[in-house]
Amino acid sequence: MIRENIARTEENIRQACELAGRRASEVTLIAVSKTKPLSMLQEAYEYGCRDFGENKVQELVEKYEALPRDIRWHMIGHLQRNKVKYIVGRVYLIHSVDSLRLAEEISRESVKKQVTTDILLEVNAAGEESKFGLPCNGAVTELAAQIAALPAIRIRGLMTVAPYVEDPEENRQYFRALKQLSVDIMRKNIDNVSMDVLSMGMTGDYEVAVSEGAGCVRVGTGIFGERDYTNSAGE
């Protein structure tokens, strides 16, 4: 099942890229593996997945220790400052930075461990009260400028969690807004800030996200099947 799901997802991404005039190599498929057992991650790994997304620090650390070291781990869930120390040096990209205080903690831990940590700024593009993230406006640019001055941390782009909708076209407006925000930030030419990664699109709407410029899509159910959503976020 997992093999077929990965193949189908990759083909959908390829087709969406072709329609948008993009190369499929511009899009990273992140297999969102939260709540899933190691055996399923190992199977996805064997079929070529190297990017995995987790939204709980403890689960990410446990899986990091148990699985091959060439996996790129993505922290996609809300991150508490007191948990930062456990993932700095282990995680490839933190998608969910939405405050200066969190960025300062990531910077401190990164300096301590002598690594540079790549992050994305989380944007609540739809303005949902139930979601974390900054409003999709100039506040993101202001925070980017503040974080850019910190050592051992690098802003690579933006992330958003779009609403759960039946018709993925309903989320096009939010993906388009995030893309435009990234363009606006790039025009500011802030040192230590690049906008080469847009993390947007999930199982139900990643093809629309790809057509609007997504660089990372976060697909869990579409690869691993249904899960318990009681404590889920980010995919």
C-alpha positions in Angstrom: 0.0 0.0 0.0 2.7 2.5 1.0 4.7 1.9 -2.2 1.6 2.5 -4.4 0.7 5.6 -2.4 4.1 7.1 -2.7 4.2 6.4 -6.5 0.7 7.9 -6.9 1.6 11.0 -4.9 4.9 11.6 -6.8 3.0 11.2 -10.1 0.4 13.7 -9.0 3.2 16.2 -8.0 4.9 15.6 -11.4 1.6 16.3 -13.3 0.9 19.4 -11.2 4.4 20.7 -11.9 4.0 20.1 -15.6 0.8 22.0 -15.7 2.4 24.9 -13.8 5.5 24.9 -15.9 7.7 23.7 -13.0 10.2 20.9 -12.6 9.2 18.1 -10.2 12.6 18.3 -8.7 11.6 21.7 -7.2 9.1 20.0 -4.9 10.1 18.0 -1.8 7.6 15.3 -0.7 7.6 15.2 3.1 6.1 11.9 4.4 4.2 13.0 7.6 4.8 10.0 9.8 3.3 11.2 13.2 1.7 8.4 15.2 2.9 5.8 12.6 5.1 2.8 13.7 8.7 2.5 12.7 7.9 -0.4 10.4 5.8 1.9 8.2 8.5 4.6 8.1 11.1 1.9 7.2 8.9 0.8 4.4 8.5 4.3 3.1 12.3 4.7 3.4 12.9 1.6 1.3 10.7 3.0 -1.4 12.8 6.2 -1.6 11.4 8.6 1.0 14.1 10.6 2.8 12.1 13.5 4.2 9.8 12.7 7.2 7.7 15.1 9.2 6.8 14.9 12.8 4.8 17.2 15.1 5.8 15.9 18.5 9.4 16.3 19.7 9.5 13.1 21.7 8.3 11.1 18.7 10.8 12.7 16.4 13.7 12.0 18.7 12.7 8.4 19.2 12.4 7.8 15.4 15.6 9.8 14.7 17.5 7.4 17.0 16.0 4.3 15.5 16.1 5.0 11.7 18.9 5.6 9.1 20.9 8.8 9.5 20.4 10.0 6.0 16.8 10.8 6.8 15.9 14.6 6.8 13.6 15.2 9.8 11.1 18.1 9.6 9.5 19.5 12.7 6.1 20.6 11.4 4.1 20.9 14.7 4.0 23.6 17.3 7.3 23.8 19.1 7.6 24.8 22.7 10.8 26.6 23.8 11.6 24.0 26.5 11.7 21.3 23.8 14.1 23.0 21.4 17.2 21.5 23.0 16.1 18.0 22.0 15.8 18.6 18.3 18.5 21.2 17.4 21.2 19.2 15.7 18.8 16.4 14.8 16.3 18.2 12.6 16.8 19.3 9.0 14.2 22.0 9.0 11.8 23.6 11.6 8.7 24.6 9.8 6.8 26.2 12.8 8.6 29.3 14.1 6.1 32.0 14.9 7.8 34.2 17.6 11.0 35.9 18.4 11.3 34.1 21.7 11.2 30.7 20.1 13.8 31.8 17.5 16.0 33.1 20.2 15.9 29.7 22.0 16.7 27.9 18.7 19.6 30.3 18.2 21.0 29.7 21.7 20.8 26.0 21.4 22.4 26.1 17.9 25.3 28.2 19.1 25.8 25.8 22.0 25.9 22.8 19.7 27.8 24.6 17.0 25.3 24.1 14.2 23.2 26.3 12.0 19.5 25.6 12.2 17.3 26.2 9.2 13.7 27.4 9.9 10.5 28.5 8.3 8.2 31.2 9.6 4.7 29.8 10.2 1.9 32.0 8.8 -1.8 31.6 9.6 -2.8 32.5 6.1 -6.5 31.9 6.6 -6.6 33.6 10.0 -8.1 30.6 11.8 -8.4 31.0 15.5 -7.5 27.4 16.1 -4.2 27.6 14.3 -0.8 28.8 15.3 1.2 31.2 13.1 1.6 34.9 12.3 -1.0 36.9 10.3 -0.3 37.0 6.6 0.9 40.6 6.6 3.8 42.9 7.4 4.2 41.3 10.8 6.0 38.4 9.1 8.5 40.7 7.5 9.2 42.5 10.8 9.8 39.2 12.6 12.0 38.0 9.8 14.2 41.1 10.2 14.5 40.5 13.9 15.3 36.8 13.6 17.8 37.4 10.8 20.1 39.2 13.3 20.4 36.1 15.5 23.4 33.8 15.2 23.3 30.2 14.1 19.8 30.4 12.6 18.8 30.8 9.0 15.3 31.7 7.6 14.6 29.6 4.5 11.0 30.6 3.8 7.4 30.3 5.0 5.0 27.6 6.0 1.2 27.6 6.4 -1.4 25.0 7.5 -4.5 25.7 5.3 -8.0 24.9 6.4 -9.5 21.5 6.0 -11.8 21.8 3.1 -13.7 19.4 0.8 -12.8 21.4 -2.3 -9.0 22.0 -2.5 -9.6 25.0 -4.8 -10.9 26.8 -1.7 -7.3 26.9 -0.4 -5.8 28.3 -3.5 -6.3 31.9 -2.2 -4.2 31.1 0.9 -1.4 29.4 -1.1 -1.3 32.4 -3.4 -1.2 34.8 -0.5 1.7 33.0 1.0 3.6 33.0 -2.3 3.0 36.8 -2.6 4.2 37.4 0.9 7.4 35.5 0.2 8.0 37.7 -2.9 7.3 40.8 -0.8 9.8 39.7 1.9 12.5 38.9 -0.8 12.2 42.4 -2.2 13.3 43.7 1.2 16.7 42.1 0.7 17.1 41.2 4.4 20.5 39.6 5.2 20.3 36.0 6.2 16.7 35.6 4.9 15.9 33.6 1.8 12.5 32.6 0.6 13.4 29.6 -1.4 11.1 27.2 0.6 7.3 27.4 0.8 5.9 24.6 2.9 2.3 24.4 2.0 -0.2 21.7 0.9 -1.3 18.5 2.5 -3.0 15.3 1.5 -6.2 16.9 0.4 -4.8 20.0 -1.5 -1.1 19.5 -2.3 -1.6 19.6 -6.1 -3.2 23.1 -5.8 -0.3 24.1 -3.5 2.2 22.9 -6.1 0.5 24.9 -8.8 0.9 28.0 -6.6 4.6 27.5 -5.9 5.0 25.0 -3.0 8.5 23.8 -2.4 7.5 21.3 0.3 4.3 19.4 0.5 3.3 17.5 3.7 1.5 14.3 2.9 0.6 11.8 5.7 -2.8 10.2 5.1 -2.1 10.0 1.4 1.0 7.8 2.1 0.4 6.0 5.3 -3.4 5.9 5.4 -5.8 7.2 8.0 -4.6 8.1 11.5 -6.0 9.2 14.9 -6.4 13.0 14.6 -6.9 13.5 18.3 -3.5 15.2 18.8 -2.5 16.0 15.2 -1.4 19.3 13.6 0.6 20.3 10.6 -0.4 17.8 8.0 
